[in-house]
Amino acid sequence: MRDSGHSLESIVDASLALLDDIGLPDLSMRRVAGALGIQPSALYWHVENKQTLLAAIADRIVEEAPAGGGVADVAWSLRSALLAHRDGAEVVVSTAALGLGSGALDRRIREACASAGSAEPTRDATVLSQFLLGHCYLVQQRMQAAAIGAFDAAPADVAAATEADFAAGLGALTRYGS
């Protein structure tokens, strides 16, 4: 088998573009290969399986969030990155649930918690990560429901309408979590 000439980076680029266009349920190795103009078997030079590819996509989504800042800054930038991609939260949630990927989301939040003086930065980061991922997953589900008329809002308005809830939840967790 010969190399396709593609890199993991170009495969993730194409996969993320497809994710944004068609969503996670329709994202397949065959579709990614088709978008790249290669045979599906050529993808396996770079990724072991679809879960490995999804982990690389999740890492890319998290990398899009600016690094650094306080706990709230980190949480808000990660929220923006997750919501910037169709099914972005679901990809990151499934990757985290299976212990795949680089763990960058948890690491960023843990570092912010430690810098803020948390007595238990790992525990606090776990709780904040779960809140962030759950919130973003719920928002994206509402956006998808709104797109088909099953939720009374415009899809573009859902994320903005839930900002106050995110701020309140983040405030409660950082105020009472210790």
Secondary structure as the mmCIF struct_conf table of DSSP 4:
data_model
#
loop_
_struct_conf.conf_type_id
_struct_conf.id
_struct_conf.beg_label_comp_id
_struct_conf.beg_label_asym_id
_struct_conf.beg_label_seq_id
_struct_conf.end_label_comp_id
_struct_conf.end_label_asym_id
_struct_conf.end_label_seq_id
BEND BEND1 GLY A 5 GLY A 5
HELX_RH_AL_P HELX_RH_AL_P1 LEU A 8 ILE A 22
HELX_RH_3T_P HELX_RH_3T_P1 LEU A 24 ASP A 26
HELX_RH_AL_P HELX_RH_AL_P2 MET A 29 LEU A 36
TURN_TY1_P TURN_TY1_P1 GLY A 37 GLY A 37
BEND BEND2 ILE A 38 ILE A 38
HELX_RH_AL_P HELX_RH_AL_P3 PRO A 40 LEU A 43
TURN_TY1_P TURN_TY1_P2 TYR A 44 HIS A 46
BEND BEND3 GLU A 48 ASN A 49
HELX_RH_AL_P HELX_RH_AL_P4 LYS A 50 GLU A 63
TURN_TY1_P TURN_TY1_P3 GLU A 64 GLU A 64
BEND BEND4 ALA A 65 ALA A 65
HELX_LH_PP_P HELX_LH_PP_P1 PRO A 66 ALA A 67
BEND BEND5 GLY A 69 GLY A 69
HELX_RH_AL_P HELX_RH_AL_P5 VAL A 71 LEU A 83
TURN_TY1_P TURN_TY1_P4 ALA A 84 ALA A 84
BEND BEND6 HIS A 85 HIS A 85
TURN_TY1_P TURN_TY1_P5 ARG A 86 ASP A 87
HELX_RH_AL_P HELX_RH_AL_P6 GLY A 88 ALA A 97
TURN_TY1_P TURN_TY1_P6 LEU A 98 GLY A 99
BEND BEND7 GLY A 101 GLY A 101
HELX_RH_AL_P HELX_RH_AL_P7 ALA A 104 SER A 115
TURN_TY1_P TURN_TY1_P7 ALA A 116 GLY A 117
BEND BEND8 ALA A 119 GLU A 120
HELX_RH_AL_P HELX_RH_AL_P8 PRO A 121 ALA A 147
TURN_TY1_P TURN_TY1_P8 ILE A 148 GLY A 149
BEND BEND9 ALA A 150 ALA A 153
HELX_RH_AL_P HELX_RH_AL_P9 PRO A 155 ALA A 161
TURN_TY1_P TURN_TY1_P9 THR A 162 THR A 162
HELX_RH_AL_P HELX_RH_AL_P10 GLU A 163 TYR A 176
#
